[in-house]
């Protein structure tokens, strides 16, 4: 009888072990939107998408940070702090595409 109780106890412990939740810290989900990065721009240059100021280009260097956009056609511009247009380009982005715009200093 003692062996039966011990066996049932071990079986119950094993079944309960299988009911634990996975470690959620290891679950990673990547955003599926396309993105834009800018490299080689002068200090203080500003990124515009569809006429809206997104921030300085250093914020979206393409290495650590990119700008997530919706799929579709976008007018992408890079301007100096005083408004001089360094680049004006219409892009079509879709899926998980990352477009890195490379400017020559």
C-alpha positions in Angstrom: 0.0 0.0 0.0 2.9 2.4 0.9 4.4 1.7 -2.6 1.2 2.4 -4.3 0.8 5.8 -2.4 4.4 6.7 -3.1 4.0 5.8 -6.8 0.8 7.9 -7.0 2.5 10.8 -5.3 5.4 10.7 -7.8 3.0 10.4 -10.7 1.0 13.4 -9.4 4.2 15.4 -9.0 5.3 14.7 -12.6 1.8 15.6 -13.9 1.9 18.9 -12.0 5.4 19.7 -13.3 4.0 19.5 -16.9 1.4 22.1 -16.1 3.9 25.0 -15.6 3.7 28.0 -17.8 6.6 28.8 -20.2 9.0 31.6 -19.3 7.4 34.7 -21.0 10.7 36.6 -20.9 11.9 34.5 -23.8 8.9 35.1 -26.0 9.8 37.6 -28.7 7.5 39.1 -31.4 8.9 41.1 -34.3 6.9 43.9 -35.8 5.8 43.1 -39.3 5.7 46.6 -40.6 8.3 48.0 -43.1 10.9 50.4 -41.8 13.2 53.3 -42.8 16.7 54.1 -41.7 19.1 56.9 -42.7 22.9 56.7 -42.7 25.6 59.2 -43.6 23.5 62.3 -43.0 25.0 65.5 -41.6 24.5 66.4 -38.0 21.1 68.0 -37.4 19.4 66.6 -40.6 15.7 65.9 -40.2 13.7 63.0 -41.7 10.3 63.7 -43.2 7.8 61.1 -44.3 4.8 62.1 -46.4 5.5 65.8 -45.4 5.5 65.1 -41.7 8.6 65.6 -39.6 9.7 62.4 -37.9 12.7 63.6 -36.1 16.5 63.9 -36.6 18.1 61.3 -38.8 20.4 60.2 -36.0 17.3 58.8 -34.3 16.8 56.4 -37.2 20.4 55.4 -38.0 19.4 51.9 -39.3 21.7 50.1 -36.9 19.9 50.4 -33.5 16.7 52.3 -34.5 14.5 52.5 -37.5 11.3 54.3 -38.3 8.3 51.9 -38.6 5.9 52.9 -41.3 2.7 51.4 -42.8 3.0 49.4 -46.0 2.5 51.5 -49.2 3.9 54.5 -51.1 5.7 57.2 -49.1 7.5 60.4 -49.9 10.7 60.3 -47.9 12.8 63.5 -47.5 15.9 64.4 -45.6 16.5 68.1 -45.0 19.1 70.1 -43.2 18.2 72.0 -40.1 17.7 75.2 -42.2 15.4 73.4 -44.7 17.7 72.6 -47.6 16.5 69.3 -49.2 19.3 66.7 -49.3 17.1 63.9 -50.6 13.6 63.5 -51.9 12.5 60.0 -52.9 9.2 58.2 -53.3 9.4 54.6 -52.0 7.0 51.7 -52.0 7.5 49.6 -48.8 5.8 46.4 -47.8 6.2 43.4 -45.6 9.2 43.5 -43.2 11.4 45.5 -45.7 13.9 47.8 -44.1 15.1 50.5 -46.5 18.4 52.2 -45.4 18.8 55.5 -47.2 22.5 56.2 -47.6 23.6 59.8 -48.0 27.0 60.9 -49.1 28.5 63.4 -46.7 
